């Protein structure tokens, strides 16, 4: 058993794949082995998390997740605790493994009750597992509410009940700890999953999956050592194009981030009249008109604060930029213009013009021609559809950012927090991706590394005040 922390690439498996893995393991092991292992793992973690707890409420559902809870209750009783099981199953409809666990729990003297104990020190949520496709209702919904208001630690078995294992959506139990069993699931890391599961633990139950992963937990790229003999030309030139009147700051945020992320030189090309010529806070930045840029050798981040004006510069950038990060208003312009969409697809058909798109859910919805709710209901699926439609690498921002390409399983990012929910942090990310491209990273690792480090900066932020995008941009590279 191990605690899951950001930073290590780990395979993630959807429900369909998990069913295959579980079926293969069950065929290779004596009957009831996986459930016994799961219940023992749950009990051991509960004892480690709450060694002084006396009364443990074990809320068990009607399926195999409930069977895991029954096994755990038996082990807790044998360890000197006082588990109280509330069970929603029906003996005539139990799966074979859960039926065996029910018999074992009863034989061991586990106490069953019709209602949760009046007071308890620890709760175990074993109501619904990965196969649940319906919201919690009736007694299960009432028990979810009781767990939320009781103020006691809650350990979810496999995943918080009510959470979709594939998408991370659903009105779920709010656990303080979750023990994922057999394999990790994408829904634990995206959508509502990170809010619902609390501290995440994992036990593979002694099974090594034979199936390829559905997705991979994101991790940073290995640090690059800069040779002493390198110079600014060794680390690439970034150009940030955007910053229409009233939104000049967006280009400065992206450019400052690119500078601190290690680009050799950073140019800023703002749109419209009366553009800036110097930023006294970052005198290293060089200001140019778009027409003065030789984009064939530049790694361009386009769209940050671009407004409607960005539409006019996109054809040349899509056709000629050495590498291209498309963000914000550049994405909105492409979503509204079939000619720009055709240019983007043509660009991505070439192997020598890497492109990374960084939409938030609403921008992704515009590109797909759907509502933002549909994007959020299946974030991995939406990212895949964007890649299928336009090519390149897609960074679908949000809780559990998804990074997708046609060449590898999607990555799901586990760094970052609500401090990033403020204007301009997306511009910072665009500049970081562009800097990675300028330093020679391929498009997918450039995006994966930037997303991970962007979130890690927020996770490591000190102080109680808001994290502004300007402070974030200045801190890039300090990690």
C-alpha positions in Angstrom: 0.0 0.0 0.0 1.3 3.5 -0.8 0.2 7.1 -0.6 -0.2 8.7 -4.0 1.5 12.1 -4.4 2.1 14.1 -7.5 5.3 13.6 -9.4 5.4 10.0 -10.5 3.9 8.8 -13.8 1.3 6.1 -13.0 -1.1 4.1 -15.2 -4.8 4.9 -14.9 -7.5 2.4 -16.0 -11.1 3.0 -17.0 -13.9 0.8 -15.8 -14.0 -1.4 -19.0 -10.3 -2.2 -18.7 -10.6 -2.7 -15.0 -13.2 -5.4 -15.5 -10.8 -7.3 -17.8 -8.0 -7.0 -15.3 -10.3 -8.1 -12.4 -11.6 -11.0 -14.4 -8.2 -12.2 -15.4 -6.9 -12.0 -11.8 -10.0 -13.8 -10.4 -9.5 -16.7 -12.8 -5.8 -17.0 -11.7 -6.5 -16.9 -8.0 -8.5 -19.0 -5.6 -12.2 -17.9 -5.2 -12.8 -14.8 -3.1 -9.1 -13.9 -2.9 -9.4 -10.3 -4.2 -12.2 -9.4 -1.9 -10.4 -10.8 1.1 -7.3 -8.8 0.1 -9.3 -5.7 -0.4 -11.0 -5.9 3.0 -7.8 -6.5 4.8 -6.2 -3.5 3.0 -9.1 -1.3 4.0 -8.9 -2.4 7.6 -5.2 -1.9 7.8 -5.4 1.6 6.5 -8.3 2.5 8.8 -6.3 1.3 11.8 -3.3 3.3 10.6 -5.3 6.5 10.0 -7.4 6.3 13.2 -5.5 4.1 15.7 -7.5 5.4 18.7 -10.9 5.2 17.1 -13.3 3.0 18.9 -16.7 3.0 17.0 -16.3 2.6 13.3 -19.3 3.0 11.1 -19.0 0.8 8.0 -21.7 1.8 5.4 -22.0 -1.1 2.9 -23.8 -1.2 -0.4 -25.4 -4.1 -2.2 -22.5 -5.1 -4.4 -18.9 -6.1 -4.3 -17.8 -2.7 -2.9 -20.1 -3.5 0.1 -18.4 -6.9 0.3 -15.0 -5.1 0.7 -16.6 -3.2 3.6 -17.9 -6.3 5.2 -14.4 -7.9 5.1 -12.9 -4.8 6.6 -15.5 -4.8 9.4 -14.5 -8.3 10.3 -10.8 -7.5 10.5 -11.6 -4.3 12.6 -13.6 -6.4 15.0 -10.7 -8.8 15.4 -8.4 -5.9 16.0 -10.4 -4.7 19.0 -12.5 -2.1 17.4 -16.3 -1.8 17.5 -17.5 -1.7 13.9 -21.2 -1.1 13.2 -22.3 -2.2 9.7 -25.3 -0.6 8.0 -26.0 -2.7 4.9 -28.2 -2.0 1.9 -27.9 -5.4 0.3 -30.4 -8.2 -0.3 -29.2 -11.7 0.2 -31.1 -13.0 -2.8 -29.3 -10.6 -5.2 -25.8 -10.6 -3.9 -22.7 -11.4 -6.1 -21.0 -14.6 -5.0 -18.0 -12.9 -3.4 -20.1 -10.4 -1.5 -22.3 -13.2 -0.3 -19.2 -15.1 1.0 -18.1 -11.9 2.8 -21.5 -11.4 4.4 -21.4 -15.0 5.8 -17.8 -14.4 7.1 -18.8 -11.1 8.8 -21.8 -12.7 10.5 -19.8 -15.7 11.6 -17.2 -13.4 13.1 -19.9 -11.6 15.2 -19.8 -8.2 13.4 -22.7 -6.0 14.6 -25.3 -5.1 11.9 -27.7 -2.2 12.5 -30.6 -0.6 10.6 -29.3 2.9 11.1 -25.9 4.5 11.6 -24.6 4.7 15.1 -25.6 7.8 17.0 -21.9 8.7 17.3 -18.8 7.3 15.7 -15.1 8.0 15.5 -14.4 6.9 11.9 -16.5 6.0 8.9 -15.9 3.7 6.0 -17.7 4.4 2.7 -18.3 1.1 1.0 -21.6 2.0 -0.6 -21.0 2.0 -4.4 -18.0 0.9 -6.5 -16.7 1.5 -10.0 -19.8 0.0 -11.6 -22.3 2.5 -10.2 -23.9 4.6 -12.9 -26.6 6.2 -10.8 -26.6 8.9 -8.2 -26.9 8.0 -4.5 -30.5 8.0 -3.4 -32.6 7.0 -0.5 -30.6 5.7 2.6 -27.3 6.0 0.7 -27.9 9.7 0.0 -28.8 10.3 3.6 -25.7 8.5 4.8 -23.5 10.6 2.4 -25.0 13.7 4.1 -24.4 12.3 7.6 -20.7 11.5 6.7 -20.3 15.1 5.5 -21.8 16.8 8.6 -20.4 14.5 11.3 -16.9 16.0 11.2 -15.3 12.6 11.5 -12.7 11.1 9.1 -14.2 9.1 6.2 -12.3 6.4 4.3 -13.8 5.6 0.8 -13.3 2.1 -0.5 -11.9 2.2 -4.0 -13.5 5.6 -4.8 -16.0 7.9 -3.1 -19.5 6.5 -3.6 -21.3 8.4 -6.3 -18.2 9.4 -8.2 -17.8 8.2 -11.8 -14.5 6.3 -12.0 -13.9 7.3 -15.6 -14.9 11.0 -15.6 -14.7 12.2 -12.0 -18.2 13.5 -12.2 -21.2 12.9 -9.8 -22.4 14.0 -6.4 -20.2 11.9 -4.3 -19.3 11.2 -0.7 -16.7 13.7 0.5 -14.0 11.5 1.9 -11.0 12.5 3.9 -9.1 9.5 2.5 -9.6 7.1 -0.4 -8.0 3.7 -0.9 -8.0 2.9 -4.6 -7.9 -0.9 -5.1 -6.4 -3.0 -7.9 -5.6 0.0 -10.1 -5.9 3.8 -10.1 -8.9 5.3 -12.0 -8.9 8.5 -14.0 -11.9 9.9 -12.2 -9.9 10.2 -9.0 -7.8 12.9 -10.5 -10.1 15.0 -12.7 -13.5 16.6 -12.5 -14.8 16.5 -8.9 -12.5 13.6 -8.1 -9.8 15.5 -6.4 -12.3 17.3 -4.1 -14.1 14.1 -3.3 -11.3 11.6 -2.6 -9.2 13.6 -0.1 -5.8 12.0 0.6 -5.3 9.1 -1.9 -3.9 5.7 -1.2 -3.4 2.7 -3.5 -3.1 -1.1 -3.1 -2.7 -3.2 -6.2 -3.9 -6.3 -4.3 -0.9 -8.2 -5.6 -2.1 -7.9 -9.2 0.0 -6.6 -12.1 -2.3 -5.3 -14.9 -1.8 -6.9 -18.3 -3.9 -4.3 -20.2 -2.5 -1.0 -21.5 -3.5 2.0 -19.5 -6.4 4.3 -20.4 -4.5 7.3 -19.3 -1.3 8.2 -17.3 -0.8 10.3 -14.3 1.3 13.3 -15.3 4.8 13.9 -14.1 7.4 16.6 -14.9 10.1 16.1 -17.4 13.7 15.4 -16.1 15.6 18.5 -15.3 17.9 19.7 -18.1 21.5 20.6 -17.3 22.7 23.6 -19.2 26.2 23.2 -20.6 28.6 26.0 -19.6 29.3 26.7 -23.2 25.7 27.4 -24.1 24.4 30.9 -24.9 21.0 32.6 -25.3 20.7 31.2 -28.8 20.9 27.7 -27.4 17.6 28.0 -25.6 15.4 29.4 -28.3 13.4 32.5 -29.0 9.8 32.9 -27.8 7.3 35.5 -29.2 4.1 36.3 -27.4 1.4 37.7 -29.8 -1.8 39.2 -28.3 -2.5 42.0 -25.9 -5.1 44.0 -27.7 -6.0 47.4 -26.2 -7.2 46.9 -22.6 -5.6 43.5 -22.4 -1.9 44.3 -22.7 -1.1 42.7 -19.4 -1.9 39.2 -20.8 1.1 39.3 -23.1 3.4 40.5 -20.3 2.3 37.6 -18.1 3.0 35.0 -20.8 6.2 36.7 -21.8 7.5 37.0 -18.2 6.6 33.3 -17.6 8.5 32.3 -20.7 11.5 34.3 -19.6 11.6 32.7 -16.2 11.0 29.3 -17.6 14.3 29.5 -19.5 13.7 30.8 -23.0 16.8 32.4 -24.4 15.1 35.5 -25.6 11.4 36.6 -25.4 9.7 39.0 -27.8 6.3 40.7 -27.3 4.1 41.7 -30.2 1.0 43.5 -29.0 -1.9 44.2 -31.3 -3.5 47.5 -32.2 -2.2 51.0 -31.8 -0.2 52.6 -29.0 1.6 49.4 -28.0 4.2 49.2 -25.3 7.9 49.6 -26.1 9.4 48.6 -22.8 8.3 46.9 -19.6 10.4 48.5 -16.8 9.5 45.5 -14.5 11.0 43.1 -17.1 13.5 45.1 -19.2 14.7 41.8 -20.7 11.5 41.6 -22.8 11.8 43.0 -26.4 8.9 44.6 -28.0 8.2 44.3 -31.8 5.4 44.6 -34.2 4.0 41.4 -35.6 5.2 42.2 -39.0 8.8 42.6 -37.8 8.9 39.0 -36.4 10.4 36.2 -38.4 8.0 33.6 -37.1 9.5 30.8 -39.1 12.2 30.5 -36.4 10.2 31.6 -33.4 8.2 29.6 -30.9 5.0 31.6 -30.7 2.4 31.8 -27.9 -0.7 33.5 -29.5 -4.0 34.6 -28.2 -3.3 35.9 -24.7 -5.5 39.0 -24.4 -5.8 39.0 -28.2 -9.4 40.0 -28.6 -10.9 40.1 -32.1 -7.6 41.6 -33.4 -5.9 38.2 -33.2 -7.9 36.8 -36.0 -6.0 38.9 -38.6 -2.6 37.5 -37.6 -3.6 33.9 -37.2 -3.3 32.8 -40.9 0.4 33.7 -41.0 1.2 32.2 -37.6 -0.7 28.9 -38.4 1.2 28.6 -41.7 4.7 29.6 -40.6 5.4 29.6 -36.9 8.2 27.2 -35.9 6.1 26.1 -33.0 2.8 27.5 -31.8 0.9 27.6 -28.5 -2.8 28.6 -29.1 -4.6 30.1 -26.1 -7.6 32.1 -25.2 -8.8 34.4 -28.0 -6.8 32.6 -30.7 -8.9 29.5 -29.8 -12.1 31.5 -29.9 -11.2 32.9 -33.3 -10.4 29.4 -34.7 -13.7 28.0 -33.3 -15.6 30.7 -35.2 -13.8 30.4 -38.6 -13.7 27.3 -40.7 -10.8 28.6 -42.8 -8.7 28.9 -39.7 -9.7 25.4 -38.7 -8.5 24.1 -42.0 -5.2 25.9 -41.6 -4.8 24.4 -38.1 -5.5 20.9 -39.4 -3.1 21.4 -42.3 -0.4 22.6 -39.8 -0.9 19.6 -37.6 -0.6 17.2 -40.5 3.1 18.2 -40.7 5.6 16.7 -38.3 7.8 19.8 -38.2 5.3 22.3 -36.9 4.4 21.4 -33.3 1.2 22.9 -32.0 -0.2 23.0 -28.4 -3.8 24.2 -27.7 -4.6 25.2 -24.2 -8.4 25.7 -23.9 -10.4 26.0 -20.7 -13.7 24.1 -20.7 -15.7 26.9 -22.4 -13.1 27.4 -25.1 -13.0 23.6 -25.7 -16.8 23.6 -25.9 -16.7 26.3 -28.6 -14.1 24.3 -30.6 -16.3 21.2 -30.4 -19.6 23.0 -30.9 -21.1 21.7 -27.7 -21.9 23.1 -24.2 -19.3 23.5 -21.5 -21.3 21.1 -19.4 -20.8 18.3 -22.0 -17.0 19.0 -21.9 -16.9 18.8 -18.2 -19.0 15.6 -18.0 -16.2 13.7 -19.8 -13.0 15.7 -19.8 -10.8 12.9 -21.1 -13.2 12.2 -23.9 -13.4 15.9 -24.8 -9.7 16.3 -25.0 -9.5 13.2 -27.2 -12.2 14.6 -29.5 -10.3 17.9 -29.9 -7.2 16.0 -30.9 -9.2 13.9 -33.4 -10.7 17.1 -34.9 -7.7 19.3 -35.0 -4.6 17.3 -34.3 -1.6 18.5 -32.2 -1.5 18.4 -28.5 -4.4 19.6 -26.4 -4.2 20.9 -22.8 -7.8 20.9 -21.4 -7.4 23.1 -18.3 -9.3 22.6 -15.0 -9.2 20.5 -11.9 -7.2 17.5 -13.2 -5.9 19.1 -16.4 -5.9 16.6 -19.3 -3.1 16.6 -21.8 -3.9 14.7 -24.9 -2.2 13.8 -28.2 -2.7 11.2 -30.9 0.7 9.5 -30.1 0.1 8.4 -26.4 -2.5 7.8 -23.8 -3.8 11.1 -22.3 -2.1 12.5 -19.2 -4.1 13.6 -16.2 -2.4 16.2 -14.0 -2.6 16.0 -10.2 -0.9 19.3 -9.3 -2.6 22.7 -8.8 -5.3 24.0 -6.6 -8.0 26.7 -6.4 -5.4 29.4 -6.1 -5.0 29.2 -9.9 -8.7 30.2 -10.3 -7.8 33.8 -11.1 -7.4 35.8 -14.2 -4.1 35.5 -16.0 -2.8 32.2 -14.8 -3.7 30.6 -18.1 -1.5 33.2 -19.8 1.4 32.1 -17.5 0.9 28.5 -18.6 1.0 29.4 -22.3 4.3 31.2 -21.8 5.7 28.2 -19.9 4.7 25.8 -22.7 6.2 28.1 -25.3 9.5 28.3 -23.4 9.7 24.5 -23.2 9.2 24.2 -26.9 11.9 26.8 -27.5 14.3 24.7 -25.4 13.9 21.7 -27.6 11.1 19.7 -25.9 8.7 17.8 -28.2 5.2 19.1 -28.0 3.7 16.5 -25.6 6.5 16.6 -23.0 6.6 20.4 -23.3 3.0 20.6 -22.4 3.1 17.9 -19.7 6.1 19.4 -17.9 4.7 23.0 -18.0 1.3 21.9 -16.7 2.9 19.9 -13.9 5.2 22.7 -12.8 2.5 25.4 -13.1 0.3 23.4 -10.7 3.2 22.6 -8.4 3.9 26.3 -8.0 0.4 26.8 -6.6 0.7 23.8 -4.4 3.8 25.1 -2.8 2.7 28.7 -2.5 3.2 30.2 0.9 0.9 32.7 2.6 -2.8 33.2 3.0 -3.3 35.8 0.4 -4.5 35.3 -3.2 -2.0 34.0 -5.8 -2.0 36.6 -8.6 -0.9 35.7 -12.1 1.9 38.3 -11.9 3.3 36.7 -8.8 3.0 33.3 -10.4 4.8 34.4 -13.6 7.6 35.9 -11.5 8.0 32.6 -9.5 8.3 30.4 -12.6 11.7 28.7 -12.5 12.0 29.1 -8.7 10.8 25.5 -8.2 
